[in-house]
Amino acid sequence: MVDLICSTENLRRVVEPRLTRNAKNAKHKALKFLVADGALSRKESEEIRSLINFRNDAAHEIHWFFGDLSTNRFSREISEMLDKNFNYEVVGRFQHFLSRLSDARVNFGYAMTLNDRAGAFDEAEKILLEEIEILKKRVIRLWKIRANQIKILNSEIDLTGTEFAELDSYPEHPANKTQDGRLTEKGVEICNRLFESGRSTHAVAFLLRMSLSSVQRRQRRWRQSL
């Protein structure tokens, strides 16, 4: 944007150019002039400003973009409070506006400086986008596997219509645990019956409100007793 304005006015030998490359907030000023020239709409300029802000956040505070993926509750809450969530549409929107600026150069007679960095950036972008596409396919494949695992787990913890829906067999019944959280004799019986029903350690851990490692130890003992 800055190059379009500066190169054009330099080529036209404007005595008092509207913008110089080292001007403060040059990007935002160039954007304002492109709107004034009719090359971009005001709505488009507002979106470009938000994209620039996202780019700045990515460069200086990228750690907040991973908050929604964090297992740490504090990180998730801070990320949400700061509204720094990752935007998966940004790359596509940047590409869209690069194309719009290229059209504006032709339609409005703007000039542009040729430099070797542009070609290098284009090649780097091409390589990175190819890598992202490979990762995207891998992530989708893993997501499908995980979605199926979640479906199976949800069916395992659903006690509707099973023997464990009855009060005396309900996994969370107070009689199944001591005050310090250990399984009572009744609790051990329920735990073993859950294993016998074919439920996974993850499901049993959820139903009995126990740690996964504790349930895994219980499962090993149960198998040894068979």
Phi and psi in degrees as GROMACS dihedral restraints (atoms count N, CA, C in turn):
[ dihedral_restraints ]
;  ai    aj    ak    al  type     phi  dphi    fc
    3     4     5     6     1   -64.2    20    10
    4     5     6     7     1   -40.9    20    10
    6     7     8     9     1   -66.0    20    10
    7     8     9    10     1   -37.3    20    10
    9    10    11    12     1   -60.2    20    10
   10    11    12    13     1   -45.5    20    10
   12    13    14    15     1   -71.4    20    10
   13    14    15    16     1   -50.2    20    10
   15    16    17    18     1   -66.7    20    10
   16    17    18    19     1   -45.6    20    10
   18    19    20    21     1   -65.4    20    10
   19    20    21    22     1   -39.2    20    10
   21    22    23    24     1   -64.3    20    10
   22    23    24    25     1   -46.8    20    10
   24    25    26    27     1   -72.6    20    10
   25    26    27    28     1   -28.6    20    10
   27    28    29    30     1   -69.1    20    10
   28    29    30    31     1   -41.4    20    10
   30    31    32    33     1   -65.5    20    10
   31    32    33    34     1   -35.7    20    10
   33    34    35    36     1   -84.7    20    10
   34    35    36    37     1     0.8    20    10
   36    37    38    39     1    55.3    20    10
   37    38    39    40     1    46.0    20    10
   39    40    41    42     1   -66.4    20    10
   40    41    42    43     1   127.9    20    10
   42    43    44    45     1   -65.3    20    10
   43    44    45    46     1   -46.0    20    10
   45    46    47    48     1  -119.5    20    10
   46    47    48    49     1    84.2    20    10
   48    49    50    51     1   -61.0    20    10
   49    50    51    52     1   147.2    20    10
   51    52    53    54     1   -69.3    20    10
   52    53    54    55     1   -23.0    20    10
   54    55    56    57     1  -149.7    20    10
   55    56    57    58     1   142.4    20    10
   57    58    59    60     1  -117.4    20    10
   58    59    60    61     1   154.5    20    10
   60    61    62    63     1   -62.9    20    10
   61    62    63    64     1   -30.9    20    10
   63    64    65    66     1   -95.7    20    10
   64    65    66    67     1    13.4    20    10
   66    67    68    69     1   -67.8    20    10
   67    68    69    70     1   150.9    20    10
   69    70    71    72     1   -68.2    20    10
   70    71    72    73     1   137.4    20    10
   72    73    74    75     1    54.2    20    10
   73    74    75    76     1    42.6    20    10
   75    76    77    78     1   -58.8    20    10
   76    77    78    79     1   -38.9    20    10
   78    79    80    81     1   -61.8    20    10
   79    80    81    82     1   -46.0    20    10
   81    82    83    84     1   -69.5    20    10
   82    83    84    85     1   -34.6    20    10
   84    85    86    87     1   -68.3    20    10
   85    86    87    88     1   -41.5    20    10
   87    88    89    90     1   -62.2    20    10
   88    89    90    91     1   -39.8    20    10
   90    91    92    93     1   -61.7    20    10
   91    92    93    94     1   -41.7    20    10
   93    94    95    96     1   -62.4    20    10
   94    95    96    97     1   -40.1    20    10
   96    97    98    99     1   -70.4    20    10
   97    98    99   100     1   -35.0    20    10
   99   100   101   102     1   -65.0    20    10
  100   101   102   103     1   -36.2    20    10
  102   103   104   105     1   -68.5    20    10
  103   104   105   106     1   -43.1    20    10
  105   106   107   108     1   -62.3    20    10
  106   107   108   109     1   -34.4    20    10
  108   109   110   111     1   -77.7    20    10
  109   110   111   112     1   -10.8    20    10
  111   112   113   114     1    87.5    20    10
  112   113   114   115     1     5.5    20    10
  114   115   116   117     1   -73.8    20    10
  115   116   117   118     1   -28.9    20    10
  117   118   119   120     1  -133.1    20    10
  118   119   120   121     1   152.3    20    10
  120   121   122   123     1   -86.5    20    10
  121   122   123   124     1   165.7    20    10
  123   124   125   126     1   -64.0    20    10
  124   125   126   127     1   -38.1    20    10
  126   127   128   129     1   -63.7    20    10
  127   128   129   130     1   -40.5    20    10
  129   130   131   132     1   -65.3    20    10
  130   131   132   133     1   -38.7    20    10
  132   133   134   135     1   -64.3    20    10
  133   134   135   136     1   -36.3    20    10
  135   136   137   138     1   -66.1    20    10
  136   137   138   139     1   -39.9    20    10
  138   139   140   141     1   -67.8    20    10
  139   140   141   142     1   -39.9    20    10
  141   142   143   144     1   -62.5    20    10
  142   143   144   145     1   -39.1    20    10
  144   145   146   147     1   -60.2    20    10
  145   146   147   148     1   -42.3    20    10
  147   148   149   150     1   -66.7    20    10
  148   149   150   151     1   -34.8    20    10
  150   151   152   153     1   -67.4    20    10
  151   152   153   154     1   -39.8    20    10
  153   154   155   156     1   -63.5    20    10
  154   155   156   157     1   -41.0    20    10
  156   157   158   159     1   -63.6    20    10
  157   158   159   160     1   -39.6    20    10
  159   160   161   162     1   -63.5    20    10
  160   161   162   163     1   -42.5    20    10
  162   163   164   165     1   -59.9    20    10
  163   164   165   166     1   -42.0    20    10
  165   166   167   168     1   -65.6    20    10
  166   167   168   169     1   -39.9    20    10
  168   169   170   171     1   -63.7    20    10
  169   170   171   172     1   -41.7    20    10
  171   172   173   174     1   -63.2    20    10
  172   173   174   175     1   -33.0    20    10
  174   175   176   177     1   -78.4    20    10
  175   176   177   178     1   -32.3    20    10
  177   178   179   180     1  -115.6    20    10
  178   179   180   181     1   -22.8    20    10
  180   181   182   183     1  -137.3    20    10
  181   182   183   184     1    43.3    20    10
  183   184   185   186     1   -63.3    20    10
  184   185   186   187     1   -23.0    20    10
  186   187   188   189     1   -61.0    20    10
  187   188   189   190     1   -28.6    20    10
  189   190   191   192     1   -71.9    20    10
  190   191   192   193     1   -21.8    20    10
  192   193   194   195     1   -69.9    20    10
  193   194   195   196     1   -13.7    20    10
  195   196   197   198     1  -100.8    20    10
  196   197   198   199     1     7.1    20    10
  198   199   200   201     1   -60.1    20    10
  199   200   201   202     1   -40.1    20    10
  201   202   203   204     1   -70.9    20    10
  202   203   204   205     1   -14.6    20    10
  204   205   206   207     1   -97.4    20    10
  205   206   207   208     1    -8.2    20    10
  207   208   209   210     1   -72.9    20    10
  208   209   210   211     1   146.2    20    10
  210   211   212   213     1   -85.4    20    10
  211   212   213   214     1    -6.2    20    10
  213   214   215   216     1   -89.2    20    10
  214   215   216   217     1   119.4    20    10
  216   217   218   219     1   -60.8    20    10
  217   218   219   220     1   -39.9    20    10
  219   220   221   222     1   -60.0    20    10
  220   221   222   223     1   -44.2    20    10
  222   223   224   225     1   -62.9    20    10
  223   224   225   226     1   -39.9    20    10
  225   226   227   228     1   -64.9    20    10
  226   227   228   229     1   -42.9    20    10
  228   229   230   231     1   -68.0    20    10
  229   230   231   232     1   -40.8    20    10
  231   232   233   234     1   -65.0    20    10
  232   233   234   235     1   -44.0    20    10
  234   235   236   237     1   -60.3    20    10
  235   236   237   238     1   -41.8    20    10
  237   238   239   240     1   -67.8    20    10
  238   239   240   241     1   -40.6    20    10
  240   241   242   243     1   -64.0    20    10
  241   242   243   244     1   -40.2    20    10
  243   244   245   246     1   -79.1    20    10
  244   245   246   247     1    -9.6    20    10
  246   247   248   249     1    54.8    20    10
  247   248   249   250     1    49.4    20    10
  249   250   251   252     1  -110.7    20    10
  250   251   252   253     1    28.3    20    10
  252   253   254   255     1   -65.9    20    10
  253   254   255   256     1   150.5    20    10
  255   256   257   258     1   -68.5    20    10
  256   257   258   259     1   141.6    20    10
  258   259   260   261     1  -113.0    20    10
  259   260   261   262     1   112.1    20    10
  261   262   263   264     1   -77.1    20    10
  262   263   264   265     1    -7.8    20    10
  264   265   266   267     1   -96.6    20    10
  265   266   267   268     1    -3.2    20    10
  267   268   269   270     1   -61.4    20    10
  268   269   270   271     1   -45.7    20    10
  270   271   272   273     1   -59.4    20    10
  271   272   273   274     1   -44.8    20    10
  273   274   275   276     1   -62.3    20    10
  274   275   276   277     1   -38.8    20    10
  276   277   278   279     1   -70.1    20    10
  277   278   279   280     1   -37.9    20    10
  279   280   281   282     1   -61.0    20    10
  280   281   282   283     1   -44.5    20    10
  282   283   284   285     1   -63.0    20    10
  283   284   285   286     1   -38.8    20    10
  285   286   287   288     1   -60.1    20    10
  286   287   288   289     1   -46.5    20    10
  288   289   290   291     1   -75.2    20    10
  289   290   291   292     1   -27.1    20    10
  291   292   293   294     1   -63.7    20    10
  292   293   294   295     1   -38.7    20    10
  294   295   296   297     1   -67.6    20    10
  295   296   297   298     1   -39.7    20    10
  297   298   299   300     1   -62.7    20    10
  298   299   300   301     1   -41.4    20    10
  300   301   302   303     1   -68.4    20    10
  301   302   303   304     1   -34.0    20    10
  303   304   305   306     1   -65.5    20    10
  304   305   306   307     1   -40.0    20    10
  306   307   308   309     1   -65.9    20    10
  307   308   309   310     1   -39.9    20    10
  309   310   311   312     1   -62.8    20    10
  310   311   312   313     1   -36.4    20    10
  312   313   314   315     1   -59.9    20    10
  313   314   315   316     1   -41.1    20    10
  315   316   317   318     1   -75.1    20    10
  316   317   318   319     1   -47.6    20    10
  318   319   320   321     1   -72.9    20    10
  319   320   321   322     1   -27.1    20    10
  321   322   323   324     1  -112.6    20    10
  322   323   324   325     1     6.9    20    10
  324   325   326   327     1    69.0    20    10
  325   326   327   328     1    30.5    20    10
  327   328   329   330     1   -75.8    20    10
  328   329   330   331     1   151.0    20    10
  330   331   332   333     1  -101.7    20    10
  331   332   333   334     1   160.7    20    10
  333   334   335   336     1  -146.6    20    10
  334   335   336   337     1   140.8    20    10
  336   337   338   339     1   -80.6    20    10
  337   338   339   340     1   133.4    20    10
  339   340   341   342     1   -87.5    20    10
  340   341   342   343     1   134.7    20    10
  342   343   344   345     1  -149.4    20    10
  343   344   345   346     1   155.9    20    10
  345   346   347   348     1   -72.2    20    10
  346   347   348   349     1   -18.7    20    10
  348   349   350   351     1   -65.2    20    10
  349   350   351   352     1   -35.6    20    10
  351   352   353   354     1   -60.3    20    10
  352   353   354   355     1   -45.0    20    10
  354   355   356   357     1   -63.4    20    10
  355   356   357   358     1   -39.5    20    10
  357   358   359   360     1   -65.7    20    10
  358   359   360   361     1   -41.3    20    10
  360   361   362   363     1   -64.4    20    10
  361   362   363   364     1   -40.1    20    10
  363   364   365   366     1   -60.2    20    10
  364   365   366   367     1   -43.1    20    10
  366   367   368   369     1   -67.7    20    10
  367   368   369   370     1   -40.6    20    10
  369   370   371   372     1   -63.0    20    10
  370   371   372   373     1   -42.0    20    10
  372   373   374   375     1   -62.3    20    10
  373   374   375   376     1   -43.7    20    10
  375   376   377   378     1   -58.7    20    10
  376   377   378   379     1   -46.1    20    10
  378   379   380   381     1   -64.4    20    10
  379   380   381   382     1   -45.4    20    10
  381   382   383   384     1   -65.1    20    10
  382   383   384   385     1   -40.0    20    10
  384   385   386   387     1   -65.8    20    10
  385   386   387   388     1   -35.3    20    10
  387   388   389   390     1   -65.3    20    10
  388   389   390   391     1   -41.0    20    10
  390   391   392   393     1   -66.0    20    10
  391   392   393   394     1   -40.2    20    10
  393   394   395   396     1   -62.9    20    10
  394   395   396   397     1   -39.4    20    10
  396   397   398   399     1   -64.4    20    10
  397   398   399   400     1   -39.7    20    10
  399   400   401   402     1   -63.4    20    10
  400   401   402   403     1   -45.6    20    10
  402   403   404   405     1   -64.8    20    10
  403   404   405   406     1   -37.4    20    10
  405   406   407   408     1   -59.7    20    10
  406   407   408   409     1   -45.3    20    10
  408   409   410   411     1   -63.4    20    10
  409   410   411   412     1   -38.9    20    10
  411   412   413   414     1   -67.0    20    10
  412   413   414   415     1   -42.8    20    10
  414   415   416   417     1   -63.7    20    10
  415   416   417   418     1   -42.2    20    10
  417   418   419   420     1   -62.4    20    10
  418   419   420   421     1   -40.8    20    10
  420   421   422   423     1   -63.3    20    10
  421   422   423   424     1   -45.4    20    10
  423   424   425   426     1   -67.5    20    10
  424   425   426   427     1   -34.8    20    10
  426   427   428   429     1   -63.1    20    10
  427   428   429   430     1   -40.4    20    10
  429   430   431   432     1   -63.5    20    10
  430   431   432   433     1   -40.4    20    10
  432   433   434   435     1   -63.4    20    10
  433   434   435   436     1   -46.3    20    10
  435   436   437   438     1   -64.9    20    10
  436   437   438   439     1   -39.4    20    10
  438   439   440   441     1   -61.4    20    10
  439   440   441   442     1   -38.6    20    10
  441   442   443   444     1   -68.2    20    10
  442   443   444   445     1   -39.3    20    10
  444   445   446   447     1   -62.2    20    10
  445   446   447   448     1   -42.0    20    10
  447   448   449   450     1   -64.9    20    10
  448   449   450   451     1   -39.4    20    10
  450   451   452   453     1   -61.4    20    10
  451   452   453   454     1   -44.2    20    10
  453   454   455   456     1   -64.5    20    10
  454   455   456   457     1   -44.2    20    10
  456   457   458   459     1   -63.3    20    10
  457   458   459   460     1   -41.4    20    10
  459   460   461   462     1   -61.6    20    10
  460   461   462   463     1   -36.7    20    10
  462   463   464   465     1   -69.5    20    10
  463   464   465   466     1   -30.9    20    10
  465   466   467   468     1   -73.1    20    10
  466   467   468   469     1   -33.2    20    10
  468   469   470   471     1   -90.4    20    10
  469   470   471   472     1    -5.3    20    10
  471   472   473   474     1   -81.3    20    10
  472   473   474   475     1   111.3    20    10
  474   475   476   477     1   -94.4    20    10
  475   476   477   478     1     1.6    20    10
  477   478   479   480     1   -57.7    20    10
  478   479   480   481     1   126.2    20    10
  480   481   482   483     1    77.4    20    10
  481   482   483   484     1     6.2    20    10
  483   484   485   486     1  -104.8    20    10
  484   485   486   487     1   169.7    20    10
  486   487   488   489     1   -62.8    20    10
  487   488   489   490     1   -24.5    20    10
  489   490   491   492     1   -81.5    20    10
  490   491   492   493     1    -2.9    20    10
  492   493   494   495     1   -82.2    20    10
  493   494   495   496     1   -15.8    20    10
  495   496   497   498     1   -73.2    20    10
  496   497   498   499     1   147.8    20    10
  498   499   500   501     1   -57.8    20    10
  499   500   501   502     1   -43.8    20    10
  501   502   503   504     1   -74.3    20    10
  502   503   504   505     1   -11.9    20    10
  504   505   506   507     1  -114.5    20    10
  505   506   507   508     1     2.7    20    10
  507   508   509   510     1   -66.1    20    10
  508   509   510   511     1   124.5    20    10
  510   511   512   513     1   -55.0    20    10
  511   512   513   514     1   -33.6    20    10
  513   514   515   516     1   -91.0    20    10
  514   515   516   517     1    11.3    20    10
  516   517   518   519     1   -60.3    20    10
  517   518   519   520     1   134.6    20    10
  519   520   521   522     1   -54.7    20    10
  520   521   522   523     1   -26.6    20    10
  522   523   524   525     1   -71.6    20    10
  523   524   525   526     1    -9.9    20    10
  525   526   527   528     1   -85.0    20    10
  526   527   528   529     1   -10.1    20    10
  528   529   530   531     1  -138.4    20    10
  529   530   531   532     1   150.9    20    10
  531   532   533   534     1   -82.4    20    10
  532   533   534   535     1   176.2    20    10
  534   535   536   537     1   -64.9    20    10
  535   536   537   538     1   -28.5    20    10
  537   538   539   540     1   -90.0    20    10
  538   539   540   541     1    10.7    20    10
  540   541   542   543     1    90.6    20    10
  541   542   543   544     1     3.2    20    10
  543   544   545   546     1   -82.4    20    10
  544   545   546   547     1   153.9    20    10
  546   547   548   549     1   -73.3    20    10
  547   548   549   550     1   135.7    20    10
  549   550   551   552     1   -81.1    20    10
  550   551   552   553     1   178.1    20    10
  552   553   554   555     1   -59.0    20    10
  553   554   555   556     1   -40.5    20    10
  555   556   557   558     1   -65.0    20    10
  556   557   558   559     1   -39.5    20    10
  558   559   560   561     1   -64.1    20    10
  559   560   561   562     1   -39.4    20    10
  561   562   563   564     1   -63.3    20    10
  562   563   564   565     1   -39.6    20    10
  564   565   566   567     1   -62.0    20    10
  565   566   567   568     1   -46.5    20    10
  567   568   569   570     1   -62.6    20    10
  568   569   570   571     1   -41.9    20    10
  570   571   572   573     1   -59.1    20    10
  571   572   573   574     1   -46.6    20    10
  573   574   575   576     1   -65.5    20    10
  574   575   576   577     1   -36.9    20    10
  576   577   578   579     1   -67.3    20    10
  577   578   579   580     1   -33.1    20    10
  579   580   581   582     1   -65.3    20    10
  580   581   582   583     1   -40.4    20    10
  582   583   584   585     1   -63.5    20    10
  583   584   585   586     1   -43.1    20    10
  585   586   587   588     1   -62.1    20    10
  586   587   588   589     1   -29.4    20    10
  588   589   590   591     1   -75.8    20    10
  589   590   591   592     1    -4.3    20    10
  591   592   593   594     1    90.9    20    10
  592   593   594   595     1     9.2    20    10
  594   595   596   597     1   -75.3    20    10
  595   596   597   598     1   146.8    20    10
  597   598   599   600     1   -75.1    20    10
  598   599   600   601     1   165.3    20    10
  600   601   602   603     1   -63.6    20    10
  601   602   603   604     1   -32.7    20    10
  603   604   605   606     1   -64.2    20    10
  604   605   606   607     1   -42.6    20    10
  606   607   608   609     1   -67.0    20    10
  607   608   609   610     1   -42.9    20    10
  609   610   611   612     1   -64.4    20    10
  610   611   612   613     1   -40.6    20    10
  612   613   614   615     1   -61.5    20    10
  613   614   615   616     1   -40.7    20    10
  615   616   617   618     1   -67.4    20    10
  616   617   618   619     1   -46.2    20    10
  618   619   620   621     1   -67.0    20    10
  619   620   621   622     1   -35.1    20    10
  621   622   623   624     1   -96.7    20    10
  622   623   624   625     1     0.4    20    10
  624   625   626   627     1    54.9    20    10
  625   626   627   628     1    51.7    20    10
  627   628   629   630     1  -121.3    20    10
  628   629   630   631     1   163.1    20    10
  630   631   632   633     1   -72.8    20    10
  631   632   633   634     1   151.9    20    10
  633   634   635   636     1   -62.4    20    10
  634   635   636   637     1   -39.9    20    10
  636   637   638   639     1   -63.0    20    10
  637   638   639   640     1   -38.4    20    10
  639   640   641   642     1   -65.6    20    10
  640   641   642   643     1   -42.7    20    10
  642   643   644   645     1   -65.9    20    10
  643   644   645   646     1   -38.5    20    10
  645   646   647   648     1   -63.3    20    10
  646   647   648   649     1   -38.1    20    10
  648   649   650   651     1   -65.2    20    10
  649   650   651   652     1   -41.9    20    10
  651   652   653   654     1   -60.9    20    10
  652   653   654   655     1   -39.9    20    10
  654   655   656   657     1   -64.7    20    10
  655   656   657   658     1   -40.5    20    10
  657   658   659   660     1   -62.1    20    10
  658   659   660   661     1   -43.0    20    10
  660   661   662   663     1   -63.6    20    10
  661   662   663   664     1   -41.8    20    10
  663   664   665   666     1   -60.7    20    10
  664   665   666   667     1   -43.4    20    10
  666   667   668   669     1   -65.5    20    10
  667   668   669   670     1   -38.8    20    10
  669   670   671   672     1   -66.8    20    10
  670   671   672   673     1   -26.4    20    10
  672   673   674   675     1   -83.0    20    10
  673   674   675   676     1   -10.1    20    10
